[in-house]
């Protein structure tokens, strides 16, 4: 996660591995030092009242989704679309076969 940094002081975990980082409910990432400087329960970036989740393993699922590599999410979505598309084609093919059978069985063609 080379993009993670404190949105207030811009320090990264790579520069300072001894600091903890937090994700705020308002969508900011802040380091433990900046969090200590601010009023309790307020984001030090936007000053809104918010909750904090420490960015450490294991992350809660609602936080983990924001930290994952988006390529993995795109691959999962691609597989879902492929699966649904295949089943949609099967459904249409089956419906077409039923229509053809119905027409063949019930329609009289005069020459």
Number of C-alpha atoms within 10 A of each C-alpha: 10 7 8 16 20 23 17 16 13 12 17 19 18 12 9 10 10 9 14 16 25 21 20 22 15 16 15 17 25 28 25 15 13 16 22 10 9 13 11 12 14 17 25 23 19 13 12 13 14 15 14 19 14 17 19 11 7 8 13 12 9 8 16 13 12 11 14 11 10 11 9 10 12 11 11 12 12 12 12 12 12 12 11 12 12 11 12 12 11 12 12 11 12 12 12 12 12 12 12 12 12 11 11 11 9 9 9 8 6 4 3
